[in-house]
């Protein structure tokens, strides 16, 4: 295998390469609340992409729903 270039993979030079020390690599820190930002961004983009008629209709549906909810309680 050495004559085909495979010797360097299995020899001492291949074993030495890599991390030089320290503790185990625990990976990158995780931001658990980053998904909340994505959800808000996606919702805002969805609402902003709607035509004016849909936004006005949704406003009145929301308003009527709030009036009905207030009368229920």
LINGIQUI-V55932 format. One record per run of one state. SS is the DSSP state (hx for helix, st for strand, lp for the rest). FROM is the first residue (numbers start at 1). LEN is the number of residues. If there is no record, write none. Layout:
SS&FROM&LEN  SS&FROM&LEN
//
This chain:
lp&1&1  hx&2&3  lp&5&2  hx&7&4  lp&11&1  hx&12&5  lp&17&17  hx&34&15  lp&49&3  hx&52&21  lp&73&1
//
